[in-house]
Amino acid sequence: MALRTRFAPSPTGFLHIGGARTALFCHLHARAHGGTTVLRIEDTDRQRSSQAAVDAILEGMRWMGLAPDEGPFFQSDSYQRHLAEAHRLLAEGRAYRCTCSVEDLDAMREEQRQKGLKPRYDGRCRHRDPGQSSDSPSVIRFKTPQSGEVSWHDLIQGDIRFANDELDDLVLVRSDNSPTYNLAVVVDDHDMNITLVLRGEDHISNTPRQIHLLEALGYQRPHYAHMPLLHGSDGAKLSKRHGAVSVLQYRENGFLPAAVNNYLARLGWSHGDQEFFTMEELERLFDVTRLGRSATIFNQEKLLWLNGQHIRTAKPGDLAAELSWHLNRMGLPDPGPERLTVLVPHFQERSKTMVEMAEKCHFLLVDDLPSYDTAAIDHHCTPDLLAPMSKLCDHLQSLDAASWQAGHLETIFKTVLADHGLKMGKLAQPVRIALTGTTVSPGIYETLLLLGRDKSLSRLQLGLKKFFNRTPEGMENPGQ
């Protein structure tokens, strides 16, 4: 049978990084083995489910490039199907109605705790006469086998066994007539022809119950693969303080989906010593059977390093769209994809995140600089530089738009430096501050070319006035 796997999030919150890893592994394993991915929204908990959470999950998956082959399907749409299968088990004597109240169950568990026993349902309604009517609210419970064991070969964890006498009788349908998680999952996996259930190891305890239900319903058993959980650097289960936030928060922080996918794939999986992977490579090489069994550590610094690597190697046109998203979010002017594609290569080597890139190219997108680095002005714009700065402006002023080229700019700088006995860094920093407001930018010639003649001259003129409190004689306003 062809491989079919599913990602089945609960829409009670955003798509956090752990859930994103599950979605990614389902996608990669299916792609590597010619399989199909199904997205199933498990929204049977109607009180906690929300459309906002569904939208956030779908948006997160779209950003990561994990569009499913089928779906999204909503578990709640199969409500009647789930109930029908529960009632079939009831009619076949494989399930029974339980009328124990909440108070009865609480008292039962307390008594068990006092005796040092594991709190669990003791099956007191299991042998009641099915024909005996009762007006009391009831649930439908599954008759779990009371002897023997249930086992399976987990594709990641290896052979796993559970003694049946450790399992109590599972509730299939609540007293409000709503199906429970374990029933709905088993029926849906069967109806969707799922052949591989890939999920976190926190679901291992659900698996023996689901296998029992599969066998009672006459369904074929899928393969199971339970991934180790992610931990923070302190060894504790991953939480918000470690980075277990929405994947969309990672986008807001300037990470690329390619970097996030690359990093998540490397958490527990490897291909030799290779660290950097494209999505195409992952889709070709990934296999869940090569995942380790131990919990893996989520390291923000490693993710940041990988993000910088992906920014450096990405095609400028591919980064332009993501940069545009950040510019719009930051309220900065967006010059359009063609201009951004030209700008991106000048910042790829200098940016670890797309937020950093957006901030670095800020000076190119605005007419007027919002501020200057005053400490940099005090350090670099010393009185002895007034004369060479003025002379530089005079020479640059003589260039028309057609002559505003790297070769001519370099000639002018070399002339001024030679005339005043200066090194490039001494003159370049005041120029850079005037052009960008900071001491960090692409090369000085690149910066002048990217800004263009008129904007460069305007900012240099303003810089002379601000930094040295005078304007060179005869220098015209380039904006006029």
N, C-alpha and C positions, 0 to 999 in steps of 0.2 A: 504494500500500500504506500502511496506517495506521502512524503512527510508533510504534515500539517501541524503547526504550532500556533499558540495564541498568547496574546498579551491581554490580561483581564484586570484592569485597574478598577478600584472602587471610587466613584466620583464624590468623595467626601472631602477632598482637598486638592491641592495642586499636584502636578507630576514632579515629585521630589527626585533627587539624584539616584536613590536606590531603585525606585520604580523605573526610572529612565534606563538604568543598567539592565534590568530585566527585559524591557522592551527592545533594547539594543541587541542583547544576546539572542532573543527570539528571531529578530530580523537577520542577524548575521548568520546564525546556524541555518536558517531556512534558505538564505541566498547561497550559502556554500554548498548546500546539498540539494538544490533544485526544488525546494519545498515552498509552501504557501504560509503566509502569516495572516492571522485573523485577529481583529481588534474587537473585544467584547467588553462593554461597559457593565460592570456588575453593580447595578443600581437597585438591588432588592431592599436595601436599607433606605426606605423612602424618606424617613425623617432627617437623615444626615446627608443624603444625596442632593446635589444641586446642579442646575444647568451651568452655573458659573464654573464649577469644578470640571464639568465635562468639557467646556470650552477651553479651559486652561490646559487640560490634558491633551486635547487635540492640537492646540497651538504649540505646545511643547514638543509633541511628536513631529509636527510639520517642520519646526525649526531644526530639529535634529536630523531630518531627512528620513524619518522612519514611517513613511506612509504605508499602511497595511495593504495587503492584497485584497482583503475582504473586510467589510465593516466600515464604520462601527455598528455593531449590533448591541441592542440593549437587553439585558437579562430580564428586565421587568416585562418585556413583550412576550416572554414565554411562560408567564405566570400560570396560565391554565394548563399548559403542558406539564409543568412541574407538579402541580396538584394532582393531575391525572395519574402520574407515575406513583405518587405517594399513595393514592387510593388503590392503585393496582397492588402494591405491596400489602396494603391493609386487607384487601380481598383475598390475597393468596396466603394470608397468615404469616407474612414476614414482617408485619408491623402491627402495632396495637395503639388503642387510644389510652392516654394517661390523663387522669383527672386530678392529679396531685396539685394542690394549690402552692403558691409561692411560699406561704407559711409552712406548709408540710415539707417542702424541699429544704427550706432553711433549717428547720428543726432536725431533719434527717442528717444534713451535713454537719451540724453542730455536734450531734451525738457521735458521728463518725470521728470527728476531730478529737473529741474527748477520749475516745477509745484508741487514739493513735492510728486511725485508719485514714486512707486517702479519701477525701470527700468525693462522692459520686452517687449517681442515681442507683438505687438498690433493686430496681425492677419490680417493685411491689404491685404495679398494675399489669405486669407482663402476662399473667395467667388468668386474668379476669375473663368472664364470659363475654365474647364479642357481641352477643345478642342482647346483653343486658343494657337497657337504655339508661341514660342519665342526663339530667338537665344541667349538670355542672360543666363549666368550660373545660375543654380538653385539648391536648396536643396529640399529634401522631408521632410515636416513637418507633424506631427501627429495632428489630430483634437481632442484636449483635450476637454472633456465635459466642458461646460461653466456654468453649474449650479449643485447644489447638492454637495455632498462631497464623498470622498473616505476614507475608514477606514479599519483597520485590528487589530486583537488582536496579539500583539507582545509577544512572549514567555518570554521575559525579561522585556520589557518596559511597558507592559500592553496595554490597548486600546489606539490607536492613530488615530486621524482624521485630514484630510486636506480638506479645502473648495476648490472646483474645480476652482472657480474664482480667486484663488491665483496662479494658475498654467498657464503658457503660453503654446503655441503650440511647442512641443518638436521637434527638428531636428532629423530625423531618418537616413537620408543619406546626407552626405556633398556634396558640389559642385564638389569634385574630385571623387565622386561615392563611397566613403568609408562609411561603416555603423558606426554609433555612438555607444558608450558604452551601453547606455540603451537598444537599439534595440538588439544588439548582446547578451547581458546578458539574456534578456527575452527569446530569441529563443533558446539559448544554454541550459538554465535551463530546458526548456520544452523538448528539444530533448534528454537531458541526464536524464530525469525523476527525477529531483531534487525535493525532498519533503520538505527540510529544507534549507533555506538561512540564514546562520549564518555569521554575519559580524559586523564591528564596527558601532557605533551609528552615525558616520559622514555620513553614507549612508542612514539614515532615509529619507532625502529629496528626494532621488532617488526612494524610494519605491512607493509613490503614482503614479508616472509616469509609473513605471513598472507594477503596477497593472492595470492601464488603458490599457496599451499595451496588457497585458495578456488577458483581457476581450475582447478587439477588435479582437485579433487573435484567440479567442476561446480556450485558453489554461486553464488548471486547475491551480489554485493559490496554490503555496507552502506555508508552514508556514514560518514566519519570526522571527528572533531573533537578535536584535541589541545590541551588547555588549557595556558597558561603556568604554570610552577611558582611557588610562593610563596617569597619570600625574606625574611630578617630585615632589621632596620633597617641592618645593616652591609653589606647586599648579598649576604651568603652564603646558601646554600640553607637554608631554614627547618629549624631543629633544636629540640631540647627547650629550649635556653636562650632561643630566640626565642618560644616558646609552642606548639611542635609537640607538644603533649601530647594525651592522650585528651580527647574532647569532654566526657566525664563529669567530668573534672577542672575544666572550665569551669563545669559545674553546681555542683560542690563549692565553687568560688570565688565563687558567687553570681550567675553570668550567667544571663540568660533565653534560652531557645531562640530566641525572636523576634529578640533582639538579635544572637545569634551568626549566625543565618541572614541577617539584614539585612547584617551586616558582611561575611560571606563572599561574598554576592552582589555586593557593591560592589567586590570585589577583581578588577578587570579588566573589569567591566561597569558601564554607567551608563545613566541615563535623564534627560537634561538635567543640571541641577545638583542634583537631588533626592538627599538623603542618607538620610532616614528613610523606610523602607518597611515596611508590614505584609506578612505572609505572603500575604494575599489579593492585594495589589498585585503582589508578585513573581511569583505564579503566573499573573497576567494579562499582565505586561509582558515577562518575561524571554525572551531569545533568544540561543542560543550564538553565532550568527553576528555578534553585536555585541560579542563579547569581544575585547579587545586581544591582540596577539601578544607583548607584552613581559612579563617577570616582574613580579609585583606585590609590594609591600612589606607585610608583616603588622605592624600597629601596635597594640600593646596599649592605648595611651592612647586611640586612636580607638574601639576596641571598648568600652572602659570608658565613654566619653562616650555612645556609642549605647545602652549598657545602661541608663544613667541616664535617657535619653530614653524608652526603652520602659517602664521602671518607672513613670515619671510619667504616661504615657498609657494604661497598662493598666487594665482593669476590676479593682476590688478583689477581686471573687470569683475572677478568674483568677489573681491573685497569691497568694490565700490558700492554694491547694494547694501552690505552690512554697515559700511561707513555712513551711508545716507540715512539708514535707520537711526544711528546714534546721533547724527547731526540734528535730525528732526526732533528726537527725544530731548536733546540738550538746548533746543531753541536756537540753533545756529543756522545761518543761511545754507541752503543746499544748492550748489551750482549745477546739479544734474549729473547723470552717469558719465558722460563723455569727459567733463572736466575732472570729476573725481578719479576716473581711470588714469588720467594724466598725473594727478597729484599723488596717488597711492604709492608708486614706486619710490618716491622721495622720503617716505616715512616708514616703509616696511622694516628696514633694518633697525629702526630706532624705537619701535613700539612693541610692547609685550601684550597689550590689549587694544581692542578697537576703541575703547574710551580714551586711552592714551593717544591713539592716532588722531581721534577727533579733536582732542585738546591741542595737539601739536600743530595741526593745520588750521587752527582757529584764525591765526593772523592773516591767512590768505583769503578768508571768506568774508571778512568785515571791512567796511570802508575806513573806520577809525578804530585804533587800538583802545580797548577799554581801560588798560592800565599798563604801567611799566614796573619792572623790577628795580625798586629804588636802591636796594643794596648793590645791585649790579652797576647801576649808574654811578654810585659813589666810588666803587672800586675801579671801574674801567674808563669812565669819562673824565679823565684828569685834564686840567687846564692846558697842559702842553700838547694836547691832541686837537685843540681848536683849529690851529692852522692847517694841519694835514687833513682834518675832516672837511674844512671849508674848501680846500683845494680839490679834494676828491669830489665834492658836490659840484664844483665848477666844471670839472672835466666830464663828469657824468651828464651834466646839463647839456653839454655840447653834442651828445649823441642823440640822433633822432630815433624814432621807433624802429626803423629798419635796421639801424646799427646796434640796437640793444641786443647784443649777442655775446656769448661767453668769451670769445677771443678778444673782442674790443674791451669788455669789462676787465679782463685779466691784464691787458696792456695798461689801462688807466691805473689800476691798483699798483702794478709794479713801478710805474712812473712816480706815483706819490710816495710809495715806500722808499724808493731810492733817493728821492729829493730830500726826504726828512730823516733818513737813516733808521727806519723802523722795520720791525719784523711783522709778518702778516697778522699774527694773533693780536698784536697791540692795536692795530687799526680795525681789524675785522670785528672785534667784540663791540665797540661803540656803534659800528654800522649795524651789527646784528640786533642790538638792543633797540636802535631806532626803527628798524624794519619790523621786528617781531614782538618787542616789549620784554624779551628774555635773552638769555645767553645760549639758548639751545634752539637749533634749527638745522635744516640741511646746509650744505656748503654755501658760503656767502654768494658765490656766483649763481648757484641754483636758486637761492632765495630771491636774488634780484630778478632773475628770469621768470620765476613763478609769479612774483608780484607784478611784474611789468614795469615799464618806464615811468608812467605817470604816478602810480601809487608809490613806487620806490622813492622817487624824487620828493614827493609830497611828505613822506614820512621822514626822510633824511632832513628836509628843511625844518620840519617840526622838531626833530630830535636836536638839531643845532640850537634851536631857540630854547628848548626845555633843558637840555643838558649843559649848555654853555652860555645861556642867557643872551644870545645874539644871533642874528641872521646874516649870512655873508652878503656883502655888498653886491647889488646887481642880480641876485638870484631871483628869478621870477617864480611865480606860483604856477607849478606844472599843471594844476587843475584848470587854469584859465585858458 
